[in-house]
């Protein structure tokens, strides 16, 4: 299903679509208000962008430095060229540990690699421990937002779901009550798990450590109770020095949810005695994106979700309309690089207003890249009808006589043709819009008649 088709489905529930729009704008507004309390906010954005630019220009050097230092710290480092290899590495570690159940904190990379269904197919129980992720896991859905996984659900729906899955009181929609029920449910899973999986927000080349940022502490709970920690990381998450962390940690939570800092910023440098840390460095199309000069800056992304919270298209069409692991504006410039044909409609799901670029904490030129992807997609998968219409328009616009004749014909046609023809299903523009009242004459005719 293309983005326009999926968005149409989402918009059938007008009340929920309006609530989704307003909720995300509330988060965007929080971001704006807290950013204004930091006088050096724009300097931080510039510095973060420059650090990431430096990383991308020497990514191979920093990755090797990180690997060497991580191994010195006792971390076992693995490399995966794609999602399939990543999943196989995870499964091999679990099989070696004779593990049949794992707990997992939020990781966009594992969603990208479709790790959960892969492990479940191989007889491994996977429990997502982030509250939002657990909610969508109960529904067999992927996250609809990279920071707010269940933002598409209202508390009444979650109450019904918890009543079915966790046997909570029917009709009790109190968030505190529901959260407490989820905590009791997950505590049992934490205590039984031998292996915990996390994502990685930042990896420090200088020290060989990595950092996981959460608000719920679920990553820490899982890792400290388990014997084995598997961390899954995209190769672009490298930063050069530990002191660079301060720049990104000040930007991340403020951009994502409008809070000063994530509640837990956990550093992992070496395993505790008798335990293991495995770190999997994953490419999965990242080096291909790095080679695309126009689109390499997209790899600066720190997965804050700010571009989604501000985007008028995402807010009004929902995360599932994108059909990609990372939805919204940033997903629309990352996904075509993985599968251009499948995601060919995403760069067109934008007004090109530039709001996404304005709020990006690492100053990715998202709206410009959306425009560039449109050009690439049109060259590769150009529509015959659109090409012919553009040639016809070119012929009309370059001839004053043809322009005048076509204008007269169209005004007459719009006044006489039945609405069923004017708003025919082939006219997608007219599905949600009405044409303005047709004028009796062109502006040029009116001007000549009234000119003094």
C-alpha positions in Angstrom: 0.0 0.0 0.0 1.4 3.4 -1.0 1.6 6.3 1.4 -1.4 8.1 0.0 -3.5 5.0 0.2 -2.4 4.2 3.8 -2.9 7.8 4.8 -6.4 7.7 3.5 -7.2 4.7 5.7 -5.7 6.6 8.7 -7.8 9.6 8.1 -11.1 7.7 8.0 -11.2 8.1 11.8 -11.2 11.9 11.8 -11.4 12.3 15.6 -8.4 10.1 16.2 -6.4 11.7 13.4 -7.1 15.2 14.9 -6.0 13.9 18.4 -2.8 12.4 16.8 -2.0 15.7 15.2 -2.6 17.8 18.3 -0.7 15.4 20.6 2.4 15.4 18.5 2.2 19.2 18.1 2.1 19.4 21.9 5.4 17.5 22.0 6.9 19.8 19.3 5.8 22.8 21.4 7.5 21.4 24.5 10.7 21.1 22.4 10.4 24.7 21.3 9.9 26.0 24.8 12.8 24.1 26.4 15.2 24.9 23.6 14.6 28.6 24.3 16.0 28.2 27.8 19.4 27.3 26.4 21.1 30.5 25.1 23.7 28.5 23.2 21.1 26.1 21.5 22.0 27.0 18.0 25.7 26.7 18.8 25.1 23.2 20.2 23.3 22.2 17.0 26.1 23.5 14.9 28.7 21.7 17.0 26.8 18.4 16.9 26.5 18.7 13.1 30.2 19.3 12.7 31.1 16.4 15.0 28.9 14.1 12.9 30.4 15.5 9.7 33.8 14.7 11.0 32.7 11.1 11.9 31.2 10.5 8.5 34.4 11.7 6.8 36.5 9.2 8.8 34.0 6.5 9.7 36.3 3.6 9.0 39.1 5.1 11.2 36.7 5.7 14.1 35.1 2.3 13.8 38.5 0.5 14.0 39.6 2.7 16.9 36.3 1.9 18.7 36.7 -1.9 18.0 40.2 -2.0 19.4 39.3 -0.1 22.6 36.1 -2.1 23.1 38.0 -5.4 22.8 40.6 -4.1 25.3 37.8 -3.5 27.7 36.6 -7.1 27.3 33.7 -6.5 24.9 33.2 -9.1 22.2 32.7 -7.2 18.9 30.9 -8.6 15.9 30.4 -7.2 12.4 27.3 -7.6 10.3 27.0 -6.5 6.7 23.2 -6.7 6.7 20.0 -7.6 8.7 20.3 -11.3 8.0 23.8 -11.5 9.3 22.9 -9.5 12.3 20.0 -11.8 13.2 22.2 -14.9 12.7 24.8 -13.5 15.1 22.2 -12.8 17.8 20.7 -16.3 17.4 24.2 -18.0 17.5 24.9 -16.2 20.9 21.5 -17.3 22.3 22.0 -20.9 21.2 25.5 -20.9 22.7 23.9 -19.7 26.0 21.0 -22.3 25.6 18.7 -19.3 26.0 15.0 -19.6 25.1 13.8 -16.2 26.3 15.2 -12.7 26.2 14.3 -9.2 27.3 14.9 -6.4 25.0 14.9 -2.6 25.5 14.0 -0.2 22.7 16.1 -0.6 19.6 15.2 0.8 16.2 18.0 -1.2 14.6 16.5 -4.5 15.7 13.1 -3.3 14.3 15.0 -2.5 11.1 16.4 -6.0 11.0 13.1 -7.7 12.0 14.9 -9.4 14.8 11.7 -10.3 16.9 10.0 -12.4 14.2 13.3 -14.1 13.3 14.0 -15.1 16.9 10.4 -16.2 17.5 10.5 -18.4 14.3 13.6 -20.0 15.9 11.8 -20.8 19.2 13.0 -17.8 21.2 10.6 -15.8 23.3 11.2 -12.0 22.9 9.8 -9.6 25.5 10.0 -5.9 24.7 10.4 -4.1 28.0 9.9 -0.5 26.9 6.3 0.2 27.9 5.2 1.6 24.5 7.0 -1.2 22.7 5.4 -3.9 24.9 2.0 -2.4 24.1 2.5 -2.6 20.4 4.0 -6.0 20.8 0.8 -7.2 22.5 -1.0 -6.0 19.3 1.6 -7.6 16.9 2.3 -4.1 15.6 5.6 -2.4 14.9 6.2 1.0 16.6 4.5 3.9 14.9 7.1 6.4 16.1 10.7 5.9 17.0 10.4 7.6 20.4 6.7 7.2 21.2 6.0 3.7 19.9 2.3 3.6 20.8 1.4 7.3 20.1 -1.3 6.1 17.7 -3.2 4.5 20.6 -5.4 6.2 23.2 -5.5 5.3 26.8 -9.0 3.6 26.4 -7.5 1.2 23.8 -4.6 0.5 26.1 -6.9 -0.2 29.0 -8.9 -2.7 27.0 -5.6 -4.3 25.8 -4.3 -4.6 29.4 -7.6 -6.1 30.6 -7.2 -8.8 27.9 -3.5 -9.5 28.4 -2.7 -8.6 32.0 -6.2 -9.0 33.5 -6.4 -5.4 34.8 -9.8 -3.9 35.9 -12.1 -3.5 32.9 -12.6 0.2 32.1 -9.8 1.5 34.4 -7.9 4.0 32.2 -5.8 5.5 34.9 -2.2 5.8 33.5 -0.6 5.2 36.9 -2.6 2.0 37.5 -1.9 0.7 34.0 1.8 1.5 34.3 2.0 -0.3 37.7 0.3 -3.4 36.1 2.9 -3.4 33.3 5.7 -3.0 35.8 4.6 -6.1 37.7 4.2 -8.1 34.5 7.7 -7.1 33.2 9.5 -7.6 36.6 8.8 -11.3 36.3 10.3 -11.4 32.8 13.4 -9.5 34.0 14.1 -11.9 36.8 14.0 -15.0 34.5 16.0 -13.7 31.5 19.6 -14.9 31.0 20.2 -12.6 28.0 19.2 -8.9 27.5 19.3 -7.0 24.2 19.7 -3.3 23.9 20.3 -0.7 21.2 23.0 1.8 21.3 22.6 5.6 21.2 26.2 6.6 21.2 29.6 4.7 21.0 32.8 6.5 22.0 35.8 5.7 19.8 38.2 7.1 22.3 37.3 4.8 25.1 35.5 1.8 23.6 32.4 2.4 25.7 28.8 2.8 24.5 25.8 4.7 25.9 22.1 3.6 26.1 19.5 6.3 26.9 16.1 5.4 28.3 13.4 7.1 30.4 12.1 3.9 32.1 15.4 2.2 33.3 14.3 -1.0 31.5 17.6 -1.4 29.7 19.5 -1.2 33.0 17.1 -3.6 34.7 17.5 -6.2 31.9 21.2 -5.9 31.5 22.2 -6.0 35.2 20.0 -9.0 35.9 21.1 -11.0 32.8 24.4 -12.9 32.4 24.8 -11.8 28.8 24.3 -8.3 27.2 23.9 -8.1 23.4 24.1 -4.5 22.1 23.0 -3.9 18.5 24.4 -0.8 16.9 24.3 0.9 13.5 27.8 1.9 12.4 26.9 5.6 12.2 26.4 5.9 16.0 30.1 6.5 16.6 31.3 9.8 18.2 35.0 10.5 18.6 35.5 11.5 22.2 33.7 11.1 25.6 33.5 14.9 26.0 31.4 15.0 22.8 28.7 13.2 24.6 27.7 16.3 26.5 26.8 18.0 23.3 24.5 15.2 22.1 22.9 14.5 25.5 21.9 18.1 25.9 20.2 18.0 22.5 18.7 14.5 22.4 16.0 14.6 25.1 15.1 18.3 24.5 14.5 17.6 20.8 12.7 14.3 21.4 10.2 15.0 24.2 11.0 18.5 25.5 12.7 17.2 28.7 16.1 18.4 29.9 17.7 14.9 29.7 16.8 11.3 29.5 16.2 9.8 32.9 18.9 7.1 32.4 22.1 7.6 30.4 23.9 4.3 31.0 27.5 3.8 30.1 28.8 0.3 29.3 32.5 -0.1 29.1 33.3 -3.6 30.2 31.4 -6.7 31.5 31.1 -7.5 35.2 33.0 -10.5 36.4 31.5 -13.7 35.0 29.3 -11.9 32.5 29.6 -11.1 28.8 29.0 -8.1 26.6 28.5 -8.7 22.8 28.4 -5.6 20.5 27.2 -6.1 17.0 28.2 -3.4 14.5 25.7 -3.3 11.6 26.0 -1.8 8.2 22.7 -2.8 6.4 22.9 -0.2 3.7 24.7 2.5 5.7 27.9 2.5 3.7 25.8 2.7 0.5 24.1 5.8 1.9 27.4 7.2 2.9 28.5 6.9 -0.8 25.6 9.0 -1.9 26.9 12.5 -1.8 23.5 14.2 -1.7 22.2 11.9 1.0 25.1 11.1 3.3 24.1 13.7 5.9 21.1 11.6 6.7 23.5 9.4 8.6 23.9 12.1 11.2 20.5 11.3 12.6 20.4 10.6 16.4 16.9 9.2 16.3 15.2 11.9 18.4 11.9 12.0 16.4 11.7 15.8 16.3 11.1 15.9 12.6 8.1 13.6 13.0 6.6 15.7 15.8 6.7 18.8 13.6 5.8 17.3 10.2 2.3 18.2 9.1 2.1 15.1 6.9 3.3 12.7 9.6 1.0 14.2 12.2 -2.0 13.9 9.9 -1.2 10.5 8.4 0.3 8.4 11.2 3.5 6.4 11.3 2.0 3.2 9.7 1.2 5.1 6.5 5.0 5.1 5.7 5.4 1.3 5.6 9.0 1.7 6.9 10.8 1.1 10.2 11.7 4.8 10.5 8.7 6.8 9.4 8.3 10.6 9.0 10.7 12.9 7.2 13.9 11.2 8.2 12.5 7.8 7.2 11.5 9.2 3.9 15.2 10.0 3.1 16.6 6.8 4.6 14.1 4.2 3.3 14.5 4.9 -0.5 18.2 4.1 -0.1 17.2 0.6 1.1 14.5 -0.1 -1.4 13.7 2.7 -3.9 10.7 1.0 -5.5 9.0 0.0 -2.3 9.4 3.4 -0.7 9.0 5.5 -3.9 6.0 7.5 -2.6 7.7 8.6 0.7 9.7 11.6 -0.5 6.5 12.9 -2.0 4.7 12.7 1.4 6.0 16.2 2.3 5.1 19.8 1.8 8.8 20.7 1.6 8.1 23.4 4.2 11.5 22.8 5.9 10.1 22.5 9.4 11.9 19.1 9.8 15.2 20.7 9.0 14.5 23.6 11.4 14.1 21.3 14.4 16.8 18.7 13.6 19.3 18.8 16.4 22.2 17.8 14.0 21.0 20.1 11.2 20.3 17.5 8.5 18.9 19.3 5.4 16.0 16.9 5.4 13.6 18.9 3.1 16.3 19.4 0.5 17.1 15.7 0.5 13.4 14.9 0.1 13.4 17.1 -3.0 16.6 15.3 -4.3 15.0 11.9 -3.8 12.0 13.0 -5.8 14.3 13.8 -8.7 16.0 10.4 -8.4 12.8 8.5 -8.2 11.2 10.3 -11.1 14.3 9.5 -13.2 14.2 5.8 -12.3 10.4 5.1 -11.9 8.9 8.0 -13.8 5.1 7.8 -14.4 4.2 7.9 -18.1 1.0 9.9 -17.5 2.9 12.5 -15.4 5.6 12.9 -18.1 3.0 13.4 -20.8 1.1 15.9 -18.8 4.3 17.9 -18.1 5.1 17.9 -21.9 1.6 19.1 -22.6 1.8 21.8 -20.0 5.2 22.9 -21.4 3.7 23.3 -24.9 0.8 25.4 -23.5 2.9 27.6 -21.2 5.4 28.6 -23.9 2.8 29.8 -26.3 0.6 32.8 -25.3 -2.0 31.8 -27.9 -2.2 28.2 -26.7 -2.4 29.4 -23.1 -5.3 31.8 -23.9 -7.2 29.2 -25.8 -6.7 26.4 -23.2 -7.8 28.9 -20.4 -11.0 29.7 -22.2 -11.8 26.1 -22.9 -11.1 25.0 -19.3 -13.3 27.8 -17.8 -16.1 26.8 -20.1 -15.6 23.1 -19.3 -15.6 23.6 -15.5 -18.9 25.6 -15.7 -20.7 23.0 -17.8 -19.3 19.5 -16.9 -21.0 17.5 -14.2 -19.2 17.2 -10.8 -18.9 13.4 -11.4 -16.5 14.2 -14.2 -14.6 17.0 -12.6 -14.1 15.1 -9.3 -13.5 11.7 -11.0 -11.4 9.2 -8.9 -8.5 9.8 -11.3 -8.3 13.3 -10.0 -6.6 12.6 -6.7 -6.2 16.3 -5.9 -10.0 16.7 -5.8 -10.6 13.9 -3.3 -10.3 16.2 -0.4 -10.7 19.6 -2.0 -13.2 21.7 -3.9 -12.2 23.9 -6.8 -12.8 27.7 -6.3 -15.6 29.4 -8.2 -14.7 29.6 -11.9 -14.1 33.2 -13.0 -15.8 34.5 -16.2 -12.6 35.7 -17.7 -8.8 35.6 -17.3 -6.9 38.2 -15.3 -5.4 39.5 -18.6 -8.8 40.0 -20.2 -10.1 41.8 -17.0 -7.0 44.0 -16.9 -7.3 45.0 -20.5 -11.0 45.8 -20.1 -10.5 47.9 -16.9 -7.2 49.5 -17.7 -7.4 53.3 -17.7 
